[in-house]
Amino acid sequence: MAVRSAAKLDDNGLETNDADIAVGNRIRHLRKARGRSLKEVALRAGLSVGFLSQIERGLSSVSIRVLARLADSLDAAIGDIFPGPDIVETAGPPFVARVADRRHMDFPAKGMSKELLTPFELSPRIDIYIMTLAPGGSSGDQPFTHQGEEAGVVLEGGIELVVDGRKAILGKGDSFRFSSTLPHEYRNAGSGEAKAFWINFRD
């Protein structure tokens, strides 16, 4: 799993991080592109204006639960918030995603990383990830919801998936599908690294 970059200080002496700054820049870009104020997006996401401002400035790390709420408040897919260029020039046709052009997002505090395989802004939106969970890694302490549907298959290790209060332990080769509007959470179910091929679908 990718290692989080070293922290640095901003002009006010507050600690920042390259990954947090990149995510914050993406959120600010999407918010301004949609002509929405900090207050409007914060209200829709159920966050304080101050906290959203800190996220946009890279002063606060965003959890997967908050990321999902922000994506919904911006009428965007979670993949839209992954750091990276909006338009990638490749040597191939526009329906091809090159390995070098993939977007990555790390959640070091949760022991999780995601690699976006399909950076295509098409409708309906289908985002496909390789998700890696370190031993003890999880989506967070609380279930979360967002728009769309999810499906996938476990590639390595084991994953505990809880959807609407129902728990399942999935091993290599096991697959799943559920509505993202149901409260859900997941965690590494074993002592080794776990990987899953994860799909988010959104109209």
Buried (B, 14 or more C-beta within 10 A) or exposed (E): BEEBBEEEEEEEEEEBBBBBBBBBBBBBBBBEEEEBEBEBBBBBBEBEBEBBBBBBBBBBBBBBBBBBBBBBBBEBBBBBBBBBEEEBEEEEEEEEBEEEBBBBBBBBEBBBBBBBBBBBEEEEBBBBBBBBBBEEBBBBEEBBBBBBBBBBBBBBBBBBBBBEEEEEEBEBEBEBEBEBEBEBBBBBBBEEBBBBBBBBBBE
